[in-house]
Amino acid sequence: MNKTELVDAVAEKTGVSKKDVGAVIDGVFDQICASVSKGDKVAIPGMVSFEQVHRKARKGFNPQTGEAIDIAASMAVKVSAGAKLKAAAKG
């Protein structure tokens, strides 16, 4: 399901206009991005959580040459599925 299909499904289920549903979805993801970029954890209990994590510097290898390279430390996003989402995926 892509964003357009999601907007259509939510609009049909709730009776809210597609324009309003699209604006809400955009707002939700904008706020998640803003919170995670500040280092805050965003959790929707039972469904999903988003948090910023620090990746340590490490050694890696160039797969073409086998040469060792240094990979710099960086920040990343960790997304974890909640219990309800995991149960839904299992059927």
QUIHU-V371775 format. One record per residue. RES is the residue in one small letter. SS is DSSP state (hx for helix, st for strand, lp for the rest). PSI is psi in radians with two decimals (* if undefined). OMEGA is omega as a letter, one per 40 degrees, with the letter a starting at -180 (NA if undefined). Layout:
res:RES ss:SS psi:PSI omega:OMEGA
res:RES ss:SS psi:PSI omega:OMEGA
//
This chain:
res:m ss:lp psi:2.25 omega:i
res:n ss:lp psi:-3.12 omega:a
res:k ss:hx psi:-0.75 omega:a
res:t ss:hx psi:-0.78 omega:i
res:e ss:hx psi:-0.66 omega:i
res:l ss:hx psi:-0.82 omega:i
res:v ss:hx psi:-0.80 omega:i
res:d ss:hx psi:-0.79 omega:a
res:a ss:hx psi:-0.77 omega:a
res:v ss:hx psi:-0.72 omega:i
res:a ss:hx psi:-0.74 omega:i
res:e ss:hx psi:-0.73 omega:a
res:k ss:hx psi:-0.62 omega:a
res:t ss:hx psi:-0.30 omega:a
res:g ss:lp psi:0.18 omega:i
res:v ss:lp psi:2.63 omega:a
res:s ss:lp psi:2.64 omega:i
res:k ss:hx psi:-0.65 omega:i
res:k ss:hx psi:-0.78 omega:a
res:d ss:hx psi:-0.73 omega:i
res:v ss:hx psi:-0.77 omega:i
res:g ss:hx psi:-0.72 omega:i
res:a ss:hx psi:-0.69 omega:i
res:v ss:hx psi:-0.80 omega:i
res:i ss:hx psi:-0.77 omega:i
res:d ss:hx psi:-0.74 omega:i
res:g ss:hx psi:-0.71 omega:i
res:v ss:hx psi:-0.86 omega:a
res:f ss:hx psi:-0.57 omega:i
res:d ss:hx psi:-0.75 omega:a
res:q ss:hx psi:-0.67 omega:i
res:i ss:hx psi:-0.80 omega:i
res:c ss:hx psi:-0.78 omega:a
res:a ss:hx psi:-0.75 omega:a
res:s ss:hx psi:-0.78 omega:a
res:v ss:hx psi:-0.66 omega:a
res:s ss:hx psi:-0.42 omega:i
res:k ss:lp psi:-0.12 omega:i
res:g ss:lp psi:0.07 omega:i
res:d ss:lp psi:2.63 omega:i
res:k ss:lp psi:2.37 omega:i
res:v ss:st psi:2.12 omega:a
res:a ss:st psi:2.31 omega:i
res:i ss:st psi:1.74 omega:a
res:p ss:lp psi:2.29 omega:i
res:g ss:lp psi:-0.29 omega:a
res:m ss:lp psi:-1.12 omega:a
res:v ss:st psi:2.68 omega:i
res:s ss:st psi:2.61 omega:a
res:f ss:st psi:2.34 omega:i
res:e ss:st psi:2.65 omega:i
res:q ss:st psi:2.35 omega:i
res:v ss:st psi:2.68 omega:i
res:h ss:st psi:2.25 omega:i
res:r ss:st psi:2.23 omega:a
res:k ss:lp psi:2.74 omega:i
res:a ss:lp psi:2.56 omega:a
res:r ss:st psi:2.95 omega:i
res:k ss:st psi:2.50 omega:i
res:g ss:st psi:-3.12 omega:i
res:f ss:st psi:2.40 omega:i
res:n ss:lp psi:2.07 omega:a
res:p ss:lp psi:-0.38 omega:a
res:q ss:lp psi:-0.67 omega:a
res:t ss:lp psi:-0.30 omega:a
res:g ss:lp psi:0.04 omega:a
res:e ss:lp psi:2.41 omega:i
res:a ss:st psi:2.42 omega:i
res:i ss:st psi:2.73 omega:i
res:d ss:st psi:2.26 omega:i
res:i ss:st psi:2.13 omega:a
res:a ss:lp psi:2.73 omega:i
res:a ss:lp psi:2.63 omega:a
res:s ss:st psi:2.97 omega:i
res:m ss:st psi:2.54 omega:a
res:a ss:st psi:3.04 omega:i
res:v ss:st psi:2.32 omega:i
res:k ss:st psi:2.20 omega:i
res:v ss:st psi:2.16 omega:a
res:s ss:st psi:2.34 omega:i
res:a ss:st psi:2.47 omega:i
res:g ss:lp psi:3.05 omega:a
res:a ss:hx psi:-0.75 omega:a
res:k ss:hx psi:-0.71 omega:i
res:l ss:hx psi:-0.71 omega:i
res:k ss:hx psi:-0.74 omega:i
res:a ss:hx psi:-0.70 omega:i
res:a ss:hx psi:-0.65 omega:a
res:a ss:hx psi:-0.53 omega:i
res:k ss:hx psi:-0.32 omega:i
res:g ss:lp psi:* omega:NA
//
